[in-house]
Amino acid sequence: MEMIGVSHLYVNVYISIKILYYIIILVLKYILYNYIFMNSLTNLYNRFGENGTTIISLLSIYLLREKSCALFYYIVGLLIDIILNLVLKGIIQQPRPCFNSKEVDLAIKNNKRFVYKDGIPYDLFGMPSGHSEWCLYSTSYVYLVLRKTNWLYVYLFLSFITMSQRVAFNHHTISQVIVGASVGTLLGYIMYKTTTNVNKGKLTEKPDDNAPI
């Protein structure tokens, strides 16, 4: 009887260890798959945020393709936006959160404003955010020209993903993103008013044909 009891004990221990083993394997697989999925999702989010301005610009050019005057001034506005952002960053000189004060001070002393990341110049200064400025310029301009709410929602979604990525990956602070978005929105409105004024200027008064009143 004692042998039978011992045998039962060994069997129960073996079964418990086996069950515990399978549970551990399942948990590890879940963690591994979840890590791979989240890592892929994070990389996608990062890639999208980095290229958000390009996506929005190409979409804007497509939507404005049949409005030659609006498309022309949209592109002019983009060039102004790039120059304006560089000027504002140079005046304000607020560093990006990814750089510490010693790195920035050393760079300024050596008149070195840009560093290179993957062969692309990267501005030490981050106020205001260029990506946010670009996105909201496009959003406000295209909406004012087309007045289509469905496209406005698309632009706002793309802009939110881009701007949140800039903060999440330590390229900008929240305040830098907000200021960039505000500057971009204002520039979009100014360029829209410029476009409408130019179009109005093309409408000339019909010459008097001396017809009886």
C-alpha contacts under 8 A as a table, 3 or more apart, distances in Angstrom:
res1	aa1	res2	aa2	distance
1	M	4	I	5.09
1	M	5	G	6.26
2	E	5	G	5.04
2	E	6	V	6.18
3	M	6	V	5.07
3	M	7	S	6.04
4	I	7	S	5.00
4	I	8	H	6.16
5	G	8	H	5.10
5	G	9	L	6.20
6	V	9	L	4.97
6	V	10	Y	6.25
7	S	10	Y	5.14
7	S	11	V	6.15
8	H	11	V	5.04
8	H	12	N	6.10
9	L	12	N	5.13
9	L	13	V	6.14
10	Y	13	V	5.08
10	Y	14	Y	5.99
11	V	14	Y	5.04
11	V	15	I	6.11
12	N	15	I	5.11
12	N	16	S	6.07
13	V	16	S	5.05
13	V	17	I	6.12
14	Y	17	I	5.18
14	Y	18	K	6.09
15	I	18	K	4.98
15	I	19	I	6.09
16	S	19	I	5.14
16	S	20	L	6.06
17	I	20	L	5.01
17	I	21	Y	5.98
18	K	21	Y	5.02
18	K	22	Y	6.34
19	I	22	Y	5.23
19	I	23	I	6.20
20	L	23	I	5.04
20	L	24	I	6.14
21	Y	24	I	5.19
21	Y	25	I	6.22
22	Y	25	I	5.02
22	Y	26	L	6.12
23	I	26	L	5.11
23	I	27	V	6.16
24	I	27	V	5.10
24	I	28	L	6.10
25	I	28	L	5.14
25	I	29	K	6.10
26	L	29	K	5.11
26	L	30	Y	6.11
27	V	30	Y	5.06
27	V	31	I	6.16
28	L	31	I	5.08
28	L	32	L	6.04
29	K	32	L	5.05
29	K	33	Y	6.00
30	Y	33	Y	5.26
30	Y	34	N	5.87
31	I	34	N	5.09
31	I	35	Y	5.95
32	L	35	Y	5.08
32	L	36	I	6.21
33	Y	36	I	5.13
33	Y	37	F	6.10
34	N	37	F	5.07
34	N	38	M	6.00
35	Y	38	M	5.17
35	Y	39	N	5.85
36	I	39	N	5.09
36	I	40	S	6.11
37	F	40	S	5.18
37	F	41	L	6.12
38	M	41	L	4.92
38	M	42	T	5.96
39	N	42	T	5.07
39	N	43	N	6.17
40	S	43	N	5.13
40	S	44	L	6.16
41	L	44	L	5.07
41	L	45	Y	6.13
42	T	45	Y	5.02
42	T	46	N	6.11
43	N	46	N	5.05
43	N	47	R	6.06
44	L	47	R	5.12
44	L	48	F	6.04
45	Y	48	F	5.19
45	Y	49	G	6.13
45	Y	161	I	7.71
45	Y	165	Q	7.12
46	N	49	G	5.16
46	N	50	E	6.15
46	N	165	Q	6.29
46	N	169	F	7.75
47	R	50	E	5.18
47	R	51	N	6.26
48	F	51	N	5.22
48	F	52	G	5.56
48	F	161	I	7.69
48	F	162	T	6.95
49	G	52	G	4.97
49	G	161	I	6.17
49	G	162	T	4.06
49	G	163	M	7.17
49	G	164	S	7.87
49	G	165	Q	5.28
49	G	166	R	6.98
50	E	53	T	7.66
50	E	162	T	7.03
50	E	165	Q	7.74
50	E	166	R	7.93
51	N	54	T	5.37
51	N	55	I	6.42
51	N	162	T	7.97
52	G	55	I	5.16
52	G	56	I	6.17
52	G	131	H	7.74
52	G	135	C	7.73
52	G	158	L	6.84
52	G	159	S	7.30
52	G	161	I	7.86
52	G	162	T	5.43
53	T	56	I	5.18
53	T	57	S	6.02
53	T	131	H	6.25
53	T	134	W	6.40
53	T	135	C	5.94
53	T	162	T	7.75
54	T	57	S	5.10
54	T	58	L	6.15
55	I	58	L	5.36
55	I	59	L	6.19
56	I	59	L	5.08
56	I	60	S	6.07
56	I	135	C	6.80
56	I	138	S	7.13
56	I	155	Y	7.29
56	I	158	L	7.40
57	S	60	S	5.02
57	S	61	I	6.20
57	S	138	S	7.08
58	L	61	I	5.17
58	L	62	Y	6.23
59	L	62	Y	5.10
59	L	63	L	6.22
60	S	63	L	5.13
60	S	64	L	6.06
60	S	138	S	6.99
60	S	142	V	6.71
61	I	64	L	5.21
61	I	65	R	5.79
61	I	71	L	6.60
62	Y	65	R	5.20
63	L	66	E	7.61
64	L	67	K	5.23
64	L	68	S	7.21
64	L	70	A	6.72
64	L	71	L	5.41
64	L	142	V	7.76
65	R	68	S	6.45
65	R	71	L	6.56
67	K	70	A	5.44
67	K	71	L	6.03
68	S	71	L	5.06
68	S	72	F	6.06
69	C	72	F	5.16
69	C	73	Y	6.38
69	C	195	T	7.07
69	C	199	N	7.93
70	A	73	Y	5.28
70	A	74	Y	5.98
70	A	145	V	7.40
70	A	192	Y	7.94
70	A	195	T	6.20
71	L	74	Y	4.96
71	L	75	I	6.32
72	F	75	I	5.37
72	F	76	V	6.31
73	Y	76	V	4.81
73	Y	77	G	5.92
73	Y	191	M	6.76
73	Y	195	T	6.49
74	Y	77	G	5.00
74	Y	78	L	6.36
74	Y	138	S	7.81
74	Y	141	Y	7.39
74	Y	191	M	7.27
75	I	78	L	5.02
75	I	79	L	6.53
76	V	79	L	5.27
76	V	80	I	6.32
77	G	80	I	4.96
77	G	81	D	5.94
77	G	187	L	7.54
77	G	188	G	7.52
77	G	191	M	6.36
78	L	81	D	4.89
78	L	82	I	6.29
78	L	134	W	7.27
79	L	82	I	5.24
79	L	83	I	6.43
80	I	83	I	5.23
80	I	84	L	5.88
81	D	84	L	5.05
81	D	85	N	6.00
81	D	133	E	7.42
81	D	134	W	6.84
81	D	184	G	7.45
81	D	187	L	7.56
82	I	85	N	5.28
82	I	86	L	6.40
82	I	130	G	7.52
82	I	134	W	8.00
83	I	86	L	5.25
83	I	87	V	6.22
84	L	87	V	5.12
84	L	88	L	6.08
85	N	88	L	5.19
85	N	89	K	6.09
85	N	128	P	6.85
85	N	129	S	7.81
85	N	130	G	6.08
85	N	133	E	7.80
86	L	89	K	5.24
86	L	90	G	6.16
87	V	90	G	5.10
87	V	91	I	6.23
88	L	91	I	5.09
88	L	92	I	6.00
88	L	127	M	7.28
88	L	128	P	7.07
89	K	92	I	5.30
89	K	93	Q	5.41
89	K	94	Q	7.12
89	K	125	F	5.78
89	K	126	G	6.45
89	K	127	M	5.37
89	K	128	P	6.36
90	G	93	Q	5.30
90	G	125	F	7.38
92	I	127	M	6.71
93	Q	125	F	5.54
93	Q	126	G	7.65
93	Q	127	M	7.03
94	Q	125	F	5.33
94	Q	126	G	5.99
94	Q	127	M	5.55
95	P	99	F	6.76
95	P	101	S	7.99
95	P	104	V	6.95
95	P	124	L	5.65
95	P	125	F	4.11
95	P	126	G	5.38
95	P	127	M	7.25
96	R	99	F	5.83
96	R	124	L	6.13
96	R	125	F	5.42
96	R	126	G	4.65
96	R	127	M	7.65
96	R	170	N	7.69
96	R	171	H	6.02
96	R	172	H	5.50
96	R	173	T	7.23
97	P	100	N	7.24
97	P	170	N	5.92
97	P	171	H	6.42
97	P	172	H	5.97
97	P	173	T	6.39
98	C	170	N	5.60
98	C	171	H	6.23
98	C	172	H	7.89
99	F	103	E	6.34
99	F	104	V	6.72
99	F	124	L	7.41
100	N	103	E	5.54
100	N	104	V	6.52
101	S	104	V	5.14
101	S	105	D	6.03
102	K	105	D	5.15
102	K	106	L	6.09
103	E	106	L	5.27
103	E	107	A	6.16
104	V	107	A	5.07
104	V	108	I	6.14
104	V	124	L	7.01
105	D	108	I	5.18
105	D	109	K	6.18
106	L	109	K	5.18
106	L	110	N	6.34
107	A	110	N	5.17
107	A	111	N	6.10
107	A	112	K	4.82
107	A	113	R	6.35
108	I	111	N	4.87
108	I	112	K	5.76
108	I	113	R	6.60
109	K	112	K	7.58
112	K	115	V	7.72
113	R	123	D	6.10
113	R	124	L	5.74
113	R	125	F	7.65
114	F	121	P	5.76
114	F	122	Y	5.26
114	F	123	D	4.62
114	F	124	L	5.82
115	V	121	P	5.64
115	V	122	Y	5.13
115	V	123	D	6.58
115	V	124	L	7.12
116	Y	119	G	5.47
116	Y	120	I	5.25
116	Y	121	P	4.57
116	Y	122	Y	5.60
117	K	120	I	5.24
117	K	121	P	6.45
117	K	122	Y	6.40
123	D	126	G	7.17
126	G	129	S	5.64
126	G	130	G	7.87
126	G	171	H	7.54
126	G	172	H	6.01
126	G	176	Q	6.51
127	M	172	H	7.92
127	M	176	Q	4.93
127	M	177	V	7.92
127	M	179	V	7.50
127	M	180	G	7.35
128	P	133	E	7.51
128	P	176	Q	4.75
128	P	177	V	6.47
128	P	178	I	7.96
128	P	179	V	5.59
128	P	180	G	4.53
129	S	132	S	5.38
129	S	133	E	6.16
129	S	172	H	6.68
129	S	176	Q	5.33
129	S	177	V	5.09
129	S	179	V	7.27
129	S	180	G	4.73
129	S	181	A	7.67
130	G	133	E	5.01
130	G	134	W	6.02
130	G	180	G	6.35
131	H	134	W	5.16
131	H	135	C	6.11
131	H	162	T	7.25
131	H	163	M	6.97
131	H	166	R	7.94
131	H	180	G	7.66
132	S	135	C	5.16
132	S	136	L	6.11
132	S	159	S	7.16
132	S	162	T	7.40
132	S	163	M	5.69
132	S	177	V	5.76
132	S	178	I	7.65
132	S	180	G	5.13
132	S	181	A	4.88
132	S	184	G	7.20
133	E	136	L	5.51
133	E	137	Y	5.98
133	E	177	V	7.95
133	E	179	V	8.00
133	E	180	G	4.34
133	E	181	A	4.75
133	E	182	S	7.21
133	E	183	V	6.03
133	E	184	G	4.08
133	E	185	T	7.39
134	W	137	Y	5.19
134	W	138	S	6.31
134	W	181	A	7.87
134	W	184	G	6.03
135	C	138	S	5.31
135	C	139	T	6.12
135	C	155	Y	7.97
135	C	159	S	5.56
135	C	181	A	7.46
135	C	184	G	7.22
136	L	139	T	4.77
136	L	140	S	5.93
136	L	159	S	6.94
136	L	181	A	5.41
136	L	182	S	7.62
136	L	184	G	4.98
136	L	185	T	5.17
136	L	188	G	7.53
137	Y	140	S	5.48
137	Y	141	Y	6.03
137	Y	181	A	7.69
137	Y	183	V	7.85
137	Y	184	G	4.09
137	Y	185	T	4.96
137	Y	186	L	7.41
137	Y	187	L	6.08
137	Y	188	G	4.53
138	S	141	Y	5.28
138	S	142	V	5.88
138	S	184	G	7.81
138	S	188	G	6.65
139	T	142	V	5.56
139	T	143	Y	6.07
139	T	152	L	6.80
139	T	155	Y	5.66
139	T	156	L	7.05
139	T	185	T	7.62
139	T	188	G	7.72
140	S	143	Y	5.29
140	S	144	L	6.09
140	S	185	T	5.60
140	S	188	G	5.27
140	S	189	Y	6.54
141	Y	144	L	5.28
141	Y	145	V	6.23
141	Y	185	T	7.86
141	Y	188	G	4.48
141	Y	189	Y	6.16
141	Y	191	M	7.11
141	Y	192	Y	5.84
142	V	145	V	5.15
142	V	146	L	5.98
142	V	147	R	7.79
143	Y	146	L	5.24
143	Y	147	R	4.96
143	Y	148	K	6.25
143	Y	149	T	7.50
143	Y	151	W	7.43
143	Y	152	L	6.01
144	L	147	R	5.40
144	L	189	Y	7.63
144	L	192	Y	6.79
145	V	192	Y	6.95
148	K	151	W	5.65
148	K	152	L	6.46
149	T	152	L	4.83
149	T	153	Y	6.41
150	N	153	Y	5.35
150	N	154	V	6.62
151	W	154	V	4.98
151	W	155	Y	6.19
152	L	155	Y	5.11
152	L	156	L	6.10
153	Y	156	L	5.09
153	Y	157	F	6.13
154	V	157	F	5.18
154	V	158	L	6.25
155	Y	158	L	5.13
155	Y	159	S	5.95
156	L	159	S	4.99
156	L	160	F	5.99
157	F	160	F	5.14
157	F	161	I	6.33
158	L	161	I	5.29
158	L	162	T	6.25
159	S	162	T	5.09
159	S	163	M	5.99
160	F	163	M	5.19
160	F	164	S	5.86
161	I	164	S	5.35
161	I	165	Q	6.11
162	T	165	Q	5.24
162	T	166	R	6.50
163	M	166	R	5.15
163	M	167	V	6.73
163	M	177	V	6.51
164	S	167	V	5.25
164	S	168	A	5.99
165	Q	168	A	4.93
165	Q	169	F	5.91
166	R	169	F	5.65
166	R	170	N	6.31
166	R	171	H	5.05
166	R	172	H	5.59
166	R	177	V	7.80
167	V	170	N	5.12
167	V	171	H	5.93
167	V	172	H	5.10
167	V	173	T	5.71
167	V	174	I	6.31
167	V	177	V	7.69
168	A	171	H	7.75
170	N	173	T	7.14
172	H	176	Q	5.95
172	H	177	V	6.58
173	T	176	Q	5.21
173	T	177	V	6.46
174	I	177	V	5.15
174	I	178	I	6.22
175	S	178	I	5.04
175	S	179	V	6.10
176	Q	179	V	5.30
176	Q	180	G	6.06
177	V	180	G	5.08
177	V	181	A	6.12
178	I	181	A	5.12
178	I	182	S	6.22
179	V	182	S	5.05
179	V	183	V	6.18
180	G	183	V	5.22
180	G	184	G	6.11
181	A	184	G	5.12
181	A	185	T	6.11
182	S	185	T	5.18
182	S	186	L	6.26
183	V	186	L	5.22
183	V	187	L	6.14
184	G	187	L	5.09
184	G	188	G	6.10
185	T	188	G	5.09
185	T	189	Y	6.38
186	L	189	Y	5.18
186	L	190	I	6.28
187	L	190	I	5.04
187	L	191	M	6.12
188	G	191	M	5.23
188	G	192	Y	6.10
189	Y	192	Y	5.03
189	Y	193	K	6.24
190	I	193	K	5.18
190	I	194	T	6.19
191	M	194	T	4.89
191	M	195	T	6.15
192	Y	195	T	5.04
192	Y	196	T	6.31
193	K	196	T	5.15
193	K	197	N	6.09
194	T	197	N	5.18
194	T	198	V	6.20
195	T	198	V	5.23
195	T	199	N	6.30
196	T	199	N	5.06
196	T	200	K	6.15
197	N	200	K	5.05
197	N	201	G	6.14
198	V	201	G	5.04
198	V	202	K	6.65
199	N	202	K	5.33
199	N	203	L	7.14
200	K	203	L	5.40
201	G	204	T	7.08
208	D	211	A	7.74
